[in-house]
């Protein structure tokens, strides 16, 4: 039995009909694909085989998630970054580090279960975000520490502290370390609200800077950080109001 096709005759015998037909059909599909595919497709494929990618680009994972290696066609295609984005990430690492340090005091300074739960949540989320920001900077060949020419640097727990919005001063941190129970609860909540509000200022300044905030990962991170810290501010304000109400009784 014969069947006429475009430049191709298919023959099918009783015993070999199915296999021959299948092979011929595959050849026909290959020819049609070759005719319809763009010429550049085969050139790109040939170049990919003859010149395998030597550079590897790793995409930072979202906070709490692992990073992943990008496939060769995507390598060396990170979005252009602005200096404001780099400084935002560097500054936020410093900012988050102090928040983690503040939460580390909770276990030895208060028995308040609500505050302990809140502190664990803040410590976990901000520690994960610090890892994400460090990976983001490393993937772009940028240092983790921010250069702060002209700023008066002081040191706390081995890392430099500049004049980042909302960060507690040395005097505030020392008062927090010395406080216990109710006094500690009060100082921690007011200090962390101040701290979170500073982070909101940093996010606003980033998005107000022309050309900044265009990187998709950074945009998602900054937006999520803004939403999270606004929610935590409301929680801490409620906790403060509850404490004031209890003191009046």
RAZI-V559328 format. One record per run of one state. SS is the DSSP state (@ for helix, = for strand, . for the rest). FROM is the first residue (numbers start at 0). LEN is the number of residues. Records with the same first field share a line. If there is no record, write none. Layout:
SS->FROM-LEN + FROM-LEN
//
This chain:
.->0-1 + 5-2 + 11-5 + 36-2 + 50-7 + 59-8 + 69-2 + 74-8 + 104-1 + 109-3 + 139-14 + 156-2 + 161-8 + 178-2 + 208-7 + 248-1
=->1-4 + 7-4 + 57-2 + 67-2 + 153-3 + 158-3
@->16-20 + 38-12 + 71-3 + 82-22 + 105-4 + 112-27 + 169-9 + 180-28 + 215-33
//
